[in-house]
Amino acid sequence: MHCPVGRYCGLAVIGCWLAFLSATQAFPDGAPADTCVKSRTNEPNHGAARSQSQASLPYQVTASGNAYGPGTQIQVTIHGHQDVFRGFFLQARDAQTNEWIGSWYETLNTKTIPECSSVTHADNRDKEQATFVWQAPKDRQGQVYFT
């Protein structure tokens, strides 16, 4: 290949390759905090990727309960049916108001996004299961759901 600008052509090729590699890694250390306020909230922000229908999900989210009072803790687990998963973004919402609610305990290989009551992965390793503890606010009661 002939490049009229000499060695800059090689640098351009390397730059394009690095840009391609960084784009394919897609949040290996968890969802960014602005995920909560993007135009497609609670959906993957990995280019064209979209949330799957409930019937086709390769994983299941289970909670030890859905009623909360001041200080209640609820255990929430994500587990794959047959496949492993690498990333997740889990959020707690009040069932009546749909507001972000409560907080998460940060555990090994997770990071919390307190601005919107969320927890996400902190690495992109394969996972068969992930378990979290959600803490209800001290001044409210009601029903919670996890999305």
N, C-alpha and C positions, 0 to 999 in steps of 0.2 A: 504494500500500500504506500502510495506516495503522499506525503503531507507537505503542503507548501510552507507551513510554519515550523517545520522541523520537529524538535523535541516536544513542542507544545501539543502536538497531535497525540503522542503517547500519554501525556498527562491528561488530556481530555478523555481518552479511552479509559484510563484508570479511574478518573472521576465518575464517569458514567457507570462503570462496574460497581464502584462503592455505593453510589446512589441506589442502584438496583438491589444490592445486597441489603442495605439498610431498610429499604421498603419491604423486603420479603420477611424481615424479622418481626415486624408488627407487634410492638409493645411487649417485649419479652419480660419486662419487669413490672407489668401491671398496667391497668387502664390509667390514663392521666386524670387529674382532678377535674378537668373541664368536661369530662364525659357526662357529668351530671347535667350540664347546661347546654349541651350540643343540640342542634335542631332535631336529631334523632335520638332522644334520650333513651337510655336503657337498651340500646341496640349497638351491635358491634360497629366501631368506627374504623374498620379495616377495609377501606376502599369500598367496593361494591357489596361486601358481605352484609347480609341481613339476618335478623332473628329467624329461627325456624319455627314452624307451627308446633304447638304442644304435642300433637300426635307423632311427630317425627324426631323429637328430641332424643339424642343418644345418651342422655343423662336424666337423673331425677333429683329434685330438690325436696327434702323432707324436713319438717320442723317438729320439735317436741311439743309444740302448742301454738295457738294463735291468739289467745287472750292474754292481755298484759295489764299489770297494775304498776304502781310506783316501785321501781327497782327490780321488776321481774327479769329473769334471765331465761332465754329460749335457745336451745341448741339447734343449729341448722346444719344439715349435711347435704353435700352434692356428691352423687356417685354415678359412675357410668354404668350403663346396662351391660354392654359388652366391650366397648371401646374405652380407651383412656382419653382424658382431656388435658389441655395444657393451660388454658386461661379461663378466667371467670370474672364476672362483675356482678356482685350480689348486693341488692339494696332492700332496706326495710321501709315499708310504707304503711301508714294508718289506713285501715280498710274503709273507714267512713269518709275521711277527708282527702285521702290519697297523698298526704304530705309525707315528706321524708321524716323518719322518726327514730329516736334512740341512737345507740352507738354500738360498735363492735369491739371486741377484745382482739388486739393484734396478736396473731400466733405465728409460729414458724412458717416461713414462706408465704406470708400474706402481708398486705399493707392496707391500712384503713384510709378512707376518704371521709373524714368527719363532716365536711361541709354538706354532704348529702346522704348521710347514714349508709355508707357503702363500704364494702370490703372487696379487694381484688387480689389476684395472684402477685407474687413478688419474684417469680422465676417462670421460665417456660418449660420446665421439666414435665414429663408425662405424669399424670395423676390418675389414680383409680377412684380416689375419694378425698374429700376435704371436709372438715368439720369446724364449725365456728360457734362462738357464743355471742348472742345479741343481748344487749342490756337496754331495758325499757327506760324511758325518762322517769325522773323522780316525782313529777308533778301531774302525770296523766294516767288514764286507763282506757282500755278499749280493745279493739281487734287489730292485729298486724298481719300483713302478708309480705312474702319475700319474692322478689322478682329479679 
